[in-house]
Amino acid sequence: MATDPIPPEPLNDGDVLVTRAMRRDDLEPVLTNETRAYAFPWTLGMFEDCLNSQPPYDCRVGIRGGSIVAHGVLSVGAGEAHLLNVCVARHLQGRGFGRVMLSQLLRRAAFLGAEQMFLEVRPSNRVAVTLYESIGFSCIGVRKGYYPSELGREDAHVYGLYLTDASESV
């Protein structure tokens, strides 16, 4: 993957979130954050598959104070990016880390040649929906029964954004 020219971004408290490529030795803290944040987390195998695929997915970690506190996974090709996973450590949610991590992922996708980004989100995840819409994502469709849930399956709302529109919002 290409070198990352994207500088760290300040958080609301004046600290910074530094992003870099995810490495195999990051998987333990990534999985810890993932399993604490989500009722239906990605597995170790899913992250390993993303790191091992050829070409690899663009897997990123967000670091604050020497600790991995966020991560994201992008698939980029043919002018499009698909945000497959974004997560912030549960104890840091609601403090601007998600917005900064998403901003970094949007910039990374543009750097890798994407003109648009797509993602799926649970409609029940109102915090994520609000974040995506505040940046300019629009709901463009529904995938029926996409996510597992406590009650069986939950639909996914598919969101899209032209990355030229995102530069004005993040």
TARAGI-V571860 format. One record per backbone hydrogen bond with DSSP energy under -0.5 kcal/mol. NH is the residue of the N-H (numbers start at 1). CO is the residue of the C=O. E is the energy in kcal/mol with one decimal. If there is no record, write none. Layout:
BEGIN
NH | CO | E
NH | CO | E
END
This chain:
BEGIN
5 | 3 | -0.8
7 | 5 | -0.5
9 | 17 | -1.4
11 | 15 | -3.5
12 | 95 | -0.6
14 | 11 | -1.9
17 | 9 | -2.1
18 | 16 | -0.6
18 | 63 | -2.5
20 | 61 | -1.7
22 | 59 | -2.9
26 | 23 | -2.1
27 | 24 | -1.6
30 | 26 | -2.3
31 | 27 | -2.8
32 | 28 | -2.1
33 | 29 | -2.5
34 | 30 | -2.6
35 | 31 | -2.9
36 | 32 | -1.7
37 | 33 | -1.6
38 | 34 | -1.9
41 | 38 | -0.6
47 | 43 | -1.8
48 | 44 | -2.7
49 | 45 | -2.6
50 | 46 | -1.9
51 | 47 | -2.2
52 | 48 | -2.3
53 | 49 | -1.6
57 | 50 | -1.9
58 | 74 | -2.5
59 | 57 | -1.1
60 | 72 | -3.0
61 | 20 | -2.5
62 | 70 | -3.0
63 | 18 | -3.3
64 | 67 | -2.4
67 | 64 | -1.8
69 | 62 | -2.8
69 | 67 | -0.6
70 | 62 | -1.3
71 | 87 | -2.2
72 | 60 | -2.1
73 | 85 | -2.5
74 | 58 | -2.3
75 | 82 | -1.8
77 | 80 | -2.7
80 | 77 | -2.1
81 | 116 | -2.3
82 | 75 | -2.7
83 | 81 | -0.5
83 | 118 | -2.9
84 | 73 | -2.5
84 | 82 | -0.9
85 | 73 | -1.3
87 | 71 | -2.6
89 | 69 | -3.1
92 | 89 | -2.2
93 | 89 | -0.5
93 | 90 | -1.3
95 | 92 | -1.0
97 | 92 | -0.5
100 | 96 | -2.0
101 | 97 | -3.0
102 | 98 | -2.7
103 | 99 | -2.4
104 | 100 | -2.4
105 | 101 | -2.3
106 | 102 | -2.7
107 | 103 | -2.3
108 | 104 | -2.4
109 | 105 | -2.6
110 | 106 | -2.1
111 | 107 | -2.4
112 | 108 | -1.9
113 | 110 | -1.7
114 | 109 | -2.6
115 | 79 | -3.4
116 | 79 | -1.3
117 | 161 | -2.6
118 | 81 | -2.5
119 | 159 | -1.9
120 | 83 | -0.6
121 | 157 | -1.8
123 | 155 | -0.6
125 | 122 | -1.7
126 | 124 | -1.6
129 | 125 | -2.4
130 | 126 | -2.6
131 | 127 | -2.1
132 | 128 | -3.0
133 | 129 | -2.6
134 | 130 | -2.1
135 | 131 | -1.3
136 | 132 | -0.8
137 | 132 | -2.3
138 | 160 | -2.3
140 | 158 | -3.3
141 | 158 | -1.1
143 | 156 | -2.9
144 | 142 | -0.7
146 | 143 | -1.2
147 | 154 | -3.0
149 | 152 | -2.0
152 | 149 | -1.6
153 | 151 | -0.5
154 | 147 | -2.8
156 | 143 | -2.3
157 | 121 | -2.9
158 | 141 | -2.8
158 | 156 | -0.5
159 | 119 | -2.9
159 | 157 | -0.5
160 | 138 | -2.2
161 | 117 | -1.8
163 | 115 | -2.7
164 | 115 | -0.5
165 | 162 | -1.4
166 | 162 | -1.2
167 | 163 | -1.3
168 | 165 | -0.9
169 | 166 | -1.7
170 | 166 | -1.6
END
